[in-house]
Amino acid sequence: MNNRIKEGSSMICAYGRSDGSSSIMSFDGSETRQSTDDNKQAHQSLVEWLNETLPYLKLPWEASEEDLRACLMDGTVFCNLLNQLSPGSLKMGGSFELASLNIERFLTAMDEMALPRFEASDLQQGDMVPVLQSLKALKASFSDNGYDKNTLCAMRRWSWPEDHSNLKGLDSNFNDGLQLKEGSEINISHAKILDLLKSNNLQNTSTRSLFDMLDKLLDESVQKMNVDVSHAFASILRGIVEVVEQRISNQAENLKNQNILFRVREEKYRSRIKVLETLASGTTDEKELVSEEQDVLQLKKERERRDADISKLKQELELVKETHEEQFLNLESNAQIAKIELEKQLKDSELRVVESTEKAKELENLWETKSKRWEKKEQTYKSFIYHQTEALQELRATSMSLKQEVLKARENYYQDLNYYGLKLRGVVHAAKNYQVVVEENRKLYNEVQELKGNIRVYCRIRPFLEGQNKSETSIEYTGENGELVVANPLMQGKDTHRFFKFNKVFGPASTQEEVFLDTRPLIRSILDGYNVCIFAYGQTGSGKTYTMSGPSINSEEDWGVNYRALNDLFHLTQSSQNTVMYEVGVQMVEIYNEQVRDLLSDDVPDASMHCVRSTEDVLELMDIGLMNRAVGATALNAKSSRSHSVLSVHVRGVDVKTDSILRGSLHLVDLAGSERVDRSEVTGDRLREAQHINKSLSALGDVIFALAHKNPHVPYRNSKLTQVLQNSLGGQAKTLMFVQINPDEGSYAETVSTLKFAERVSGVELGAARSYKEGRDVRQLMEQVSNLKDMIAKKDEDLQKFQNVNGIQKRGLSNLRFESPSPRRHSLGGASPNASRRKQGSGLLRTTSDSARHNESSSKFSETDGSISSRAMELSLFPETSNPPEMSEQSEQSEKANAGPSKSLKHTPRPDQTRPSRLSISTSSSSKALTSSKRPINGFSSSVKPLSRKR
Ligand SMILES: Nc1ncnc2c1ncn2[C@@H]1O[C@H](COP(=O)(O)OP(=O)(O)OP(=O)(O)O)[C@@H](O)[C@H]1O
């Protein structure tokens, strides 16, 4: 038996390595390791194995033996290890089970598996080698043989150590027996035991396992009673007994060693105790005693001090205690108060709680009722929405159908549009024709009007002035074709509305420019040789002067008809200079209290004619004339002009080629206010002015009435005004009247009477207007006639002188009468009280002798032509002109007709009237006219004066 365990070795245990190699270690610590590296490796592989089997351990790779001890100390790791390797092999108790119990269980299991065990004391404080040895064996048994865990579990009680090299000595006879008895049932056990012996692991098998095996073998041997087997049993038994004996001896030895160790340790401890006892009972020095006494004294002092401190502290403590007690009492009382308050608050809060609960209940009820209401509402809304959605769907359907209808309609519409477009073209074409026809109609109407010679009447409505109430208007309607409806807002009924129709009605917003545009054609006809008369009629303050002159000369925009007309004339004459040479002369007179006065100069007895060559000349002249105009204040208009002003423009044109002459004249008349006397609230001079104005205006009305009825007699001589306008009203002139209207309701009566007058005027037919053009032959004849007239006049004068010389004695008294001028003969610039007053105020003052001279010349003017002074003025400018035949006839007729009421204007010949006078040229003094006519055409008469202001 080579590998048998040596006798005498204290205790031999195999430190099993994973690779199957082993190291022998004696129990007393002497090592016979094959190599330290191998041990380290074995140790590390064990640690690895532990970590692999129980990963929760997480042992460090280089865990020391002490680390392992700490880990394994409580025995749970052992139990877990076994359970992991062989599940269910150990029944674990609670987690707080005793460590010794766990270790005991593990050791029992190791015994059962016949694996080497260790002692619990080794694990606690002894050598860790046996412990590690056991774990190595466990590792080797579960990993190296490749056993299934379950199999191992099942076999663990009967598994033999594989390595039986130590028991090799036992197997010689045993092998023989075994070989002989192969195939018998008992051979299995024998083979196992043999394997165990061969694997030399009998040493590692636990003693109990060995005895169990022995029992079994004996039982089997008794049952079989085989002689051949008995030898093998004997050898096995011998081996087992040897092992057991060895173990027992080992344990006895071990016990001996332990006893020795204990004894050695006991001795050691005893010696130490002695040393300590001697140290404890050692002698003391005297010096030490003294110092100790001093120390005691110091300690006593300190104690006294501390006692004093303690008493002080006690006192302080007492004080603190007292104060604390006081504070405690205060706090207690405060606490009481607070408690009471808190109780109160508690009660309040309880009450509040009660209230709030009540409120909460109320709110709950309210909420319930509200929620019910909301639910109801929700229901209604839902039903509403349902209906709405239904309606919406219906609407969608209808909208779809509508869309289709619209598309259809659009198609139809486009078709219709094309159709109507075609039709419309035809209509447009027709409309164009219609416009042309209308235009033609208008032209024809105008032509008819012109042929008839109707007086044109334009009505102009003044805008409301500042401070006037615009709502109180009497103007009801103005039409574009000259219709006008006025109404009395203060009265109601049918008759309150009155309808009028004129050639044109200009509303309050009409501008000066617009008014003139409709007047311009008339003015242009002057250059064709027509006589034109434009006069403004209306009550005071209705805008007559505004229309005729304008509010101011400075702004061209404000210019009235006067300035615009003259401006236009100048432009026209200048543009046609190459064909016709024009001369323009201007006169300006006023008729004030039935007296005619020159407004442009005071040193000439007649109405002076002023040659003008530009608009500037005219402006200057008119400025002078306006300043000289009599202006009197009345209750109606602070600057009311109380006279009629007449601006006369005479144009003579000579055709450069034919030498034919044409003459035209324009009379622009700004009449005085047409209101009734009582309304002007005037007396004295002003009353007289008003009476004269009314008289002259009614004379104008009479003339118009006579003309309208085509009476044989027209009473031109009833007033200076009608005399002045005679040619314009009845001499085939073109006449335009501006009827000025005041829109306020207070002037309704005046407005109606003004409009009635205008209506009558518009019905007057003057006959077709005639142009005054004279050919060369006519002019020669006219000159001959003029010469003859001059000769007759001379003879008349001689005759007159002769008669005067003869009858001078007979009519001595009547001479006196001639010396005092009759009012009629001073009609032009007569020395009326007003005239002298104006002279004083405006620089037009004349001395008494001047006045007399002027009266004389004025009377001469009246004597020469009582019918119309304007014609006389015209002739004074262009003396070669003779009256047209109709006019002379008419004048004669008028003179005859005026024998009755207008006698006051009739000329009474005076002895000194034989003196030639310019004014006499127009009628009776034809000889003078003939003489004058010999003068060059471009020269004005002596009455043409330079411009001068009457200042
Ligand atoms: N179309 C108009 N636009 C603005 N203001 C106007 C118009 N017509 C007249 N007026 C103003 O009305 C007032 C009276 O006008 P205007 O003096 O012209 O009246 P009249 O009829 O000439 O008066 P009278 O008879 O007293 O001379 C003036 O202050 C004038 O500026």
The ligand as an SDF file (V2000), in Angstrom:
LIG
                    3D

 31 33  0  0  0  0  0  0  0  0999 V2000
  -74.8010  135.7380  -54.8320 N   0  0  0  0  0  0  0  0  0  0  0  0
  -74.3480  136.2760  -53.6950 C   0  0  0  0  0  0  0  0  0  0  0  0
  -73.4420  135.6170  -52.9860 N   0  0  0  0  0  0  0  0  0  0  0  0
  -72.9740  136.1240  -51.8260 C   0  0  0  0  0  0  0  0  0  0  0  0
  -73.3840  137.2870  -51.2790 N   0  0  0  0  0  0  0  0  0  0  0  0
  -74.3140  137.9930  -51.9320 C   0  0  0  0  0  0  0  0  0  0  0  0
  -74.8460  137.4890  -53.1610 C   0  0  0  0  0  0  0  0  0  0  0  0
  -75.7420  138.4050  -53.5870 N   0  0  0  0  0  0  0  0  0  0  0  0
  -75.7290  139.3950  -52.6670 C   0  0  0  0  0  0  0  0  0  0  0  0
  -74.8970  139.1470  -51.6740 N   0  0  0  0  0  0  0  0  0  0  0  0
  -74.6380  139.9770  -50.5170 C   0  0  0  0  0  0  0  0  0  0  0  0
  -75.8750  140.5310  -50.0890 O   0  0  0  0  0  0  0  0  0  0  0  0
  -75.7220  141.8640  -49.6600 C   0  0  0  0  0  0  0  0  0  0  0  0
  -76.6240  142.7430  -50.4850 C   0  0  0  0  0  0  0  0  0  0  0  0
  -76.2330  142.6630  -51.7910 O   0  0  0  0  0  0  0  0  0  0  0  0
  -76.2950  143.8930  -52.7900 P   0  0  0  0  0  0  0  0  0  0  0  0
  -75.7300  145.1250  -52.1650 O   0  0  0  0  0  0  0  0  0  0  0  0
  -75.6790  143.4630  -54.0460 O   0  0  0  0  0  0  0  0  0  0  0  0
  -77.8340  144.0490  -52.9320 O   0  0  0  0  0  0  0  0  0  0  0  0
  -78.5900  145.1240  -53.8120 P   0  0  0  0  0  0  0  0  0  0  0  0
  -79.7850  144.4710  -54.3310 O   0  0  0  0  0  0  0  0  0  0  0  0
  -77.6640  145.7120  -54.8080 O   0  0  0  0  0  0  0  0  0  0  0  0
  -79.0150  146.1880  -52.7450 O   0  0  0  0  0  0  0  0  0  0  0  0
  -79.4320  147.7300  -53.0550 P   0  0  0  0  0  0  0  0  0  0  0  0
  -80.7080  147.6740  -53.7960 O   0  0  0  0  0  0  0  0  0  0  0  0
  -79.5580  148.3430  -51.7470 O   0  0  0  0  0  0  0  0  0  0  0  0
  -78.3430  148.2590  -53.9090 O   0  0  0  0  0  0  0  0  0  0  0  0
  -74.2770  142.2180  -49.8900 C   0  0  0  0  0  0  0  0  0  0  0  0
  -73.5730  142.0550  -48.6660 O   0  0  0  0  0  0  0  0  0  0  0  0
  -73.7790  141.1740  -50.8600 C   0  0  0  0  0  0  0  0  0  0  0  0
  -72.4040  140.9090  -50.6830 O   0  0  0  0  0  0  0  0  0  0  0  0
  1  2  1  0
  2  3  1  0
  2  7  2  0
  3  4  2  0
  4  5  1  0
  5  6  2  0
  6  7  1  0
  6 10  1  0
  7  8  1  0
  8  9  2  0
  9 10  1  0
 10 11  1  0
 11 12  1  0
 11 30  1  0
 12 13  1  0
 13 14  1  0
 13 28  1  0
 14 15  1  0
 15 16  1  0
 16 17  2  0
 16 18  1  0
 16 19  1  0
 19 20  1  0
 20 21  2  0
 20 22  1  0
 20 23  1  0
 23 24  1  0
 24 25  2  0
 24 26  1  0
 24 27  1  0
 28 29  1  0
 28 30  1  0
 30 31  1  0
M  END
$$$$
